Structures are given as C-alpha cells and as structure tokens.
Amino acid sequence: MDAATVGWLTLATVLSMGVIHEVLHIFSAHQLGYLTRVTPRFYRRVVPYALAVDLEKDGKQLTGTWKSWDAATKAEYTDIAITPYLFIVPFCVFLLLTHHPVLMMWSTGIIAWHFINYPLEWIIV
C-alpha cells in the first residue's frame, strides 16, 4: 500500500470515527429519553473545531453548568458522555492486538484522541 492510499484511508478512518463517536452519544441519549440535535462548534465564530450533541428532555434544553444540575441529570449526562468510550477504546485495543502496522497506527491515534477528548465531554457551551 502506498503512502497516498494510507493517507486517504487514515483521513476516512478519522472522519468515520468522529461520526461513530457522535452517533453513540445520540444513541445513548435517545435510550435515556432525550431529544438530540447535532451542532457545530466554532473557534472565534469562524473555524469549526467540533460537533456537539445538544440535549433536550421534557421540552427543556439541557443548559447551565455541571454543578447546577441535580444528581439524576448528572448521572444521565455521564452515561451519555462515556458511551462512545466504552465501545471505541476496547475496539481499538483489539485492533492493536492484530499487529498490523497500519491498524496499530490508527488505533493508537484514535485511543490518544479519545483520551485527550474525554475531559472535554463535561464542558457544556
């Protein structure tokens, strides 16, 4: 496999994992009775840097700070936030065990991306 092919496949993999990550948030939220809407987040209103899943339950948008929520809302939000990690990280660990150089590179990058992203799940804008 040449470098250009690996590059394109890497880009496709990263984009696919981003979509799968958000879909797992949405799936978990729907299981808990939330309505969802995906919205982009922008740096300085120009550069898109992330997709966010906005949550609504009982006709009310989930807003405010983590500390302002009741214990039940915190628990539900935590379940929604960690769902992608419960599936993607173990899958990537399995790919590491294949000892295929490209799969190992991708899974290492995806695991690192998820460890960096994990604390950001609790930043509500």
C-alpha positions in Angstrom: 0.0 0.0 0.0 1.5 3.4 -1.0 1.7 6.4 1.3 -1.1 8.3 -0.5 -3.5 5.4 -0.1 -2.7 5.1 3.6 -3.1 8.9 4.0 -6.6 8.9 2.4 -7.6 5.8 4.4 -6.4 7.5 7.5 -8.5 10.6 6.8 -11.5 8.4 6.1 -11.0 6.5 9.3 -10.7 9.6 11.5 -13.8 11.1 10.0 -15.7 7.8 10.4 -14.6 7.5 14.0 -15.8 11.1 14.6 -19.2 10.2 13.2 -19.4 6.9 15.1 -18.5 8.8 18.3 -21.3 11.3 17.9 -23.8 8.6 16.9 -23.0 6.6 20.1 -23.7 9.8 22.1 -27.0 10.2 20.2 -28.0 6.5 20.7 -27.3 6.7 24.4 -29.3 10.0 24.8 -32.3 8.5 23.0 -32.2 5.5 25.3 -32.5 7.9 28.2 -35.4 9.8 26.7 -33.6 12.9 25.3 -34.1 14.5 22.0 -30.9 15.4 20.3 -29.6 17.9 17.8 -26.0 18.0 16.4 -24.5 21.4 16.1 -21.0 22.5 15.1 -18.8 24.4 17.5 -16.7 27.3 16.1 -13.5 28.9 17.3 -14.0 32.7 17.1 -17.1 32.1 15.1 -15.1 31.1 12.0 -13.1 27.9 12.4 -15.2 24.7 13.1 -13.5 22.5 15.7 -16.1 20.1 16.9 -19.5 18.7 16.7 -21.7 18.8 19.8 -24.9 16.9 20.7 -27.4 19.3 22.2 -29.8 17.5 24.6 -33.5 18.3 25.3 -35.8 16.4 27.7 -39.4 17.2 28.7 -39.3 20.3 26.4 -36.3 21.8 28.2 -32.8 22.2 26.7 -30.1 20.9 29.0 -28.0 24.0 29.8 -26.2 25.5 32.7 -23.1 24.2 34.5 -22.5 20.7 35.7 -22.7 21.9 39.3 -26.2 23.4 38.7 -27.8 20.0 37.7 -29.5 17.6 40.0 -27.9 14.2 40.7 -30.2 12.3 38.2 -29.3 14.7 35.4 -25.6 14.4 36.2 -25.8 10.6 36.1 -27.7 10.6 32.8 -25.2 13.0 31.3 -22.3 10.9 32.4 -23.8 7.8 30.8 -24.3 9.8 27.5 -20.7 11.2 27.7 -18.9 7.9 28.3 -20.9 5.6 25.9 -18.5 6.1 22.9 -15.5 5.4 25.0 -17.0 2.1 26.2 -17.1 0.8 22.6 -14.4 2.6 20.7 -11.5 2.2 23.1 -11.9 -1.6 23.5 -12.3 -2.0 19.7 -9.1 -0.1 19.2 -7.3 -2.2 21.8 -8.4 -5.2 19.8 -7.0 -3.7 16.6 -3.7 -3.2 18.4 -3.6 -6.9 19.0 -3.6 -7.6 15.3 0.0 -6.4 15.0 -0.8 -4.9 11.6 1.2 -1.7 11.3 -1.5 0.5 9.8 -4.2 -0.7 12.1 -1.9 -0.3 15.1 -1.1 3.3 14.0 -4.8 4.1 13.5 -5.9 2.6 16.8 -3.1 4.3 18.7 -4.1 7.6 17.3 -7.8 7.1 17.9 -7.1 6.0 21.5 -4.9 9.1 22.1 -7.6 11.3 20.6 -10.2 9.8 22.9 -8.0 10.2 26.0 -7.4 13.9 25.1 -11.1 14.4 24.3 -12.5 12.6 27.4 -12.3 15.5 29.9 -13.8 17.9 27.3 -17.1 15.9 27.4 -18.1 17.8 30.5 -17.6 21.3 29.0 -21.1 22.5 28.2 -21.4 25.5 26.0 
